[in-house]
Amino acid sequence: MSETFRLKLKVSPGASRNAIQGWETGSDGARHLKIAVTAAPERGKANKATIRLLAKKLGISPSKLRLVRGDTSRIKTLEIDGNASALAGHIQQISEP
């Protein structure tokens, strides 16, 4: 049985480097992982760069990550295929400074 893990992100395109910048709580109280990518926010380039960065940091194939909300927004939701508890732990590790 396959599991999925949902992850909320705040993506900053056009940054000087690709990086995971830690957690942030929005004005609505929701926590999201801050991501910076060098790609421009045009024709899905920043979305693809975000998926590649997270896949590389998590050590999984980019095909296991799907953008499910926020295609043109800075606030996005990804679904990641895999063991949810293992992914949660790994995401916590890669998001620490």
C-alpha positions in Angstrom: 0.0 0.0 0.0 1.4 3.4 -1.0 1.3 6.4 1.3 1.5 10.0 0.4 2.7 12.9 2.5 1.5 16.5 2.0 3.9 19.3 2.4 3.1 23.0 2.3 5.8 25.3 0.9 6.5 29.0 0.4 8.7 29.3 -2.7 10.9 32.3 -3.5 11.9 32.2 -7.2 14.7 34.2 -8.7 16.9 33.7 -5.6 20.7 33.9 -5.7 20.9 30.1 -4.8 18.8 27.1 -4.4 18.2 26.4 -0.7 15.8 25.1 2.0 15.5 28.0 4.4 13.6 26.5 7.3 10.0 26.7 8.6 7.7 29.8 8.7 4.3 30.3 10.1 2.0 32.3 7.9 -0.6 34.9 9.0 -3.2 32.2 8.8 -1.3 30.1 11.4 -0.3 27.4 8.9 3.4 26.3 8.9 5.2 25.9 5.6 8.7 25.1 4.5 10.5 28.0 2.9 12.3 27.2 -0.4 14.5 29.5 -2.5 15.2 28.6 -6.2 17.2 30.4 -8.8 14.7 29.6 -11.6 12.4 32.3 -12.8 8.6 32.2 -12.0 7.7 31.6 -15.7 6.2 28.6 -17.5 6.6 26.3 -14.5 10.4 26.7 -14.2 10.4 27.6 -10.5 8.0 24.7 -9.8 10.2 22.2 -11.5 13.3 23.6 -9.8 11.5 23.2 -6.4 10.6 19.6 -7.1 14.2 18.8 -8.2 15.7 20.5 -5.1 13.4 18.6 -2.7 13.8 15.3 -4.5 17.6 15.7 -4.4 17.6 16.6 -0.6 15.3 13.7 0.2 17.2 11.2 -2.0 14.1 10.2 -4.0 13.1 10.5 -7.6 11.4 13.7 -8.7 8.6 11.6 -10.1 7.5 10.9 -6.5 6.7 14.5 -5.9 3.5 16.2 -7.4 2.4 19.8 -7.2 -1.3 19.6 -6.1 -2.0 23.2 -5.2 -0.5 26.6 -5.9 0.8 26.3 -9.5 1.1 30.1 -9.9 1.2 31.1 -6.2 4.2 31.3 -3.9 2.4 29.1 -1.4 2.2 25.6 -2.7 1.2 22.1 -1.6 3.2 19.0 -2.7 2.3 15.4 -2.4 5.2 13.0 -1.9 4.8 9.3 -2.4 6.5 7.2 0.3 6.3 6.3 3.9 4.7 9.4 5.6 6.4 9.1 8.9 9.9 8.5 7.4 9.4 11.4 5.0 8.3 13.7 7.9 11.4 12.8 9.8 13.7 13.4 6.8 12.0 16.7 5.9 12.6 17.8 9.5 16.3 16.9 9.2 16.8 18.7 5.9 15.0 21.8 7.1 17.2 22.4 10.1 19.8 25.2 9.8 
